[in-house]
Amino acid sequence: MNRIRLMKHFITGIAAVATLVTAIPVFAVPKSVILATTTSTQDSGLLDVLVPIFEKESGYLVKTIAVGSGQAMKMGEKGEADVLLVHSPAAEKKFMADGFGVTRRLVMHNDFIIVGPPSDPAKIKGASAVDALKRIAKTGAIFVSRGDNSGTHAKEKGLWKGAAINPDGQKWYQQTGIGMGQSLNVAAEKKGYILTDRATYLALNKGLGLIILNEGDSKLLNVYHVIELNAVKWPKVNSQGGKAFADFMVAKTTQAVIGRFGVEKFGAPLFFPDAGRSPADLGL
């Protein structure tokens, strides 16, 4: 009889525990989206505005990895990101041709500028971008390069090629291997010239002691695309989350936010929304 009573108590206890467990609410853990992007979208502060809006609207948690565009695409090639926001058109086209991406959509643009010390030792103010580099090389004035295969570095290398100059190994040509914001600080310390996107410069220029010396050249256009990754190549990629973020970036309301970003602080937008436009509309 005692054994029977013990068995009844045991069964009753198990049932009580089961009831308690089922009564505990289960909270869904938000799915994450890994965004690999250029440092300019982070350093300018744009993502600090856009990401919270996307997270609130979608329920996804964004893990932002801000590196150069080249490194971001390397992550995409390895299936280490869910979506890319980059600005290196030639490399992007190869990325798509190699089958790593499924869609590539135009998001926005701004421009590159060459900044340097107010004394402008190479006298580049008013020159074309290519002529500016020729003058820097001729005078041996310090030029700071990111040297990190980013979109900015790719643009810079294209300009050196256009100038028929190989600066590698020259004493005046100093590569940092780091992001845009940090590279601007290095240029400021060395009182050198540097190619930068306008948004990052305007966001961080206070106290740098560098001024805009070269701008407006059509060769300095800086275009951003959002790329969804190919889940066939990388089944573990969160393709739904990546698509949700890409759709968000080209949505009308998001494009309006992009168009207003920077106006209050700088008197002009730091980026110009381009969703739905063609490369030909930008002269590409």
N, C-alpha and C positions, 0 to 999 in steps of 0.2 A: 504493500500500500504506500509506504514512504517513497518507494521508487517511482510509483505512478504519480504521486503528488509532485515530486521533484521534476518529473518530465513535463507535467502540466505547467508548472511555474516557468520552466525553461522556455516552453513554446510561447507562453504569454509574454515573456520578456522579449523574445525575438520579434514578436508581432509588434510590440510597443516601439522597439527600436526602428523597425521598418516604417511604422507610421510617422515617427519623428523625422526620419531621413527624408521621406517623401514630402513632408510638410515644409522642409527648408527650401526657400525660393532659390532657383538657379538663375544666376545672372549671366547673360551672354557676354563673352569676352569679345570686344570689338575686333574685327578683322583688320589687319594692317596692310598698308600699301607702301612698298619701298619705292621712293622717288629718287632717282639718280639725276643730278642736275648740275649745271654750271654754277660756279661760285657767285657770279654776278646777280643771279636771282635771289640768292641768300644775302649777300653783302649789301645789296641795295635796300633790303627790307621788304621787298615785294612778297616773298613767301610768308613773311610774318603776318601779312594781311590776308593772303589768299588761303593758306592751309587751314586756319581755324574755320573759315567759312565752309570749305569743302568737308571738313570733318563733321561739322554740325549738320550739314545737309545730307551727307551720305552715311554717316555712322562708321565710316572707316577711320582708322588711326594712321596718319602719315608718318613714315620714318624717312626723313630727308637726309640724303647723303650728298653734300655739296662738294663737288670736285671739279676738275676741268672737264670740258665736254668729251675730250678724248678718253679720259678715265671712266666717265659715265658710260660711254659706249662700250668700253672694254667690259664693264660690269654687265651690260646688256648682252654682250656676246657670250658671257658665261652663265647667263640666267640668274644673276645676282641682284636684279632689280625687276620691278613690275612695270615701270613706266619711266620714260626719259623726257627731260626738258632741256634742250641743248641748242647750241648756236654755232655749229661748224658744218655748213651746208655740204661741202665736198665729202667730208667724212660720213655725214648722215646718208648721203646718196649711196655710198659704198655699203654702209650698214644695211640699208634696205635691199640693195641688189644682192647681197650675200644671204638674204633670207632671215635676218635676225629680227626684223620688225614687220608688222602687218599693216600698220597705218602710220603716216607721217603728215601731220597737219600744221599749217601755219598758224602761229599764235600772236606774235607781236614783233616789233622791231624797235631799235633805237640806233645809236651810232657809236662808232669808236672815235676817240680823240687822242691826240698826242699832247701830253702835259709835260711841263718841265719847270725849271727855275725861272723866276721873273727876268733874270739877266739874259736869258736865251743866248748862251754862248755860241751856239751853232747857227743862230739867226734863221730859225725855221719858220717864224711867224709869217703867214701869208703865202707860204710855198705849198705846192701840192704835197700829198702824203709821201709819194715816192721821192720827190726832190728833198723833202725834209730829212728823210733817212740818208740820202746822199750827202747832205750837208753835215749831218751828225757824224757819219763815217769819216768824211774828209777832215773835220776838225778834231776828231778823236774825243768828242764830248761823251761823257758817260751815258750809256743807254742801258736801262734795266729791262730784262726780258723775263717773262714768267717761266719759259723753258720747260713747260709741263705738258705739252701736247694738248692744251686746252683750245677752245674755240678762239680765244684771244691770241694765243701763241700761233695757231694756224693762220690767222689773219696777218699777224706780224711777219711770219715767214713768207707769205705771199707777197707782201710789200717789199721785203728785201730782195725777193726774186725779181720783182718788177724793176728794182733799182740795179739789178745785175751785181749785187754785192753779197758775199758770204761773210757774215760777221763772226761766225764761230771761231773761237780761239783768240779773238782780238781782245787786248787788255781793257779797252773801253766798253766792251760788250759783256755784261754781267747777268748771268741767269740765276734765278732764285729757286725755281722748282716748287713754288708755293702759289697760293691763290691770289686773286686780284687785290683784295684789301691789304693783305700783308705785303705784296709786291709794291703797292703804292707807298707804303711806309718805308720800304727799303730805298725806293727812288728818292723819297723826301730826305732821308738821312744822307744819301750820297749826292744830293742836289743834281740828280740825273733826269734824263728824259724817259718816258715810258708810254706805251700804247695801252689805253684802258677803255672800257666801255663807259659811256657818259654817266649812266645811272650809278655805278659804284663810286665813281669820282665825286659826283655831287653829294652822295650820301655820306662820304667820308672825308671830304676835302678840308674841313675845318681844322686848321692847325698844321696842315701838310706843308704849306709854303710852296705848292706847285700850282701853276696856272695853265689854262688852256692856251696852247700855242698853235695848234693845227686842228682844223675841223672843217666840215662841210664837203669834203671830197667824196664823190660817189663811191670810191673804193672803200670807204670807211663804214658803209652800211652794215648793220649788225642785226641779223634775223634769227628769231627763235622758233623752233618747231617742237611739238610734243609727239612722241613716238610710243606706240603700243608694241609690246614685245610678242614674239611668236611663241605661243604656248605649245605648238607642235614640237618645236625644238626643245623647249624647256617646260615639261608638264607641271612642274611645281610652281611656275610663275602664276601669280594671282592676276590672271587675265581680266577677270570681271572688275577687280579693283582698279587695274591699270586703265581699262576702258572708261570706268566711271570718272577717273581723274582727268583723262584726256578730253572726255566730253565736257567736263566742268570747265576746263581751260578755254574752250572755244565757245562756251555758252554766252548768250547775249548779255546776261547780267554780270558775268565774270569779266567779259571784255569791257564793260562799262567801268568796272572797278579798276582795271588795268589802265584805262584811259585817264582816270582821275588821280592815279597814284603819283604823288610828288607835287601836285599842283599847289596844294595848300602851303607846303614847306618851301618849295623852290620857285613857285610861280609858273611852272610849266611841267607837263607830265614827263616821267622818266622813261616810259615805254609808250608805244603807240599800238593800239589793238589792230590786228590784221586778219582775224578769223573770217573765212569765206573769200578772202582775196586770193589772187593767183600770184606766183612769183613775178609774172610779167608786169603786174600792177606796181611792183616795187622796182621795176627796172632790172630784174634779174634774168 
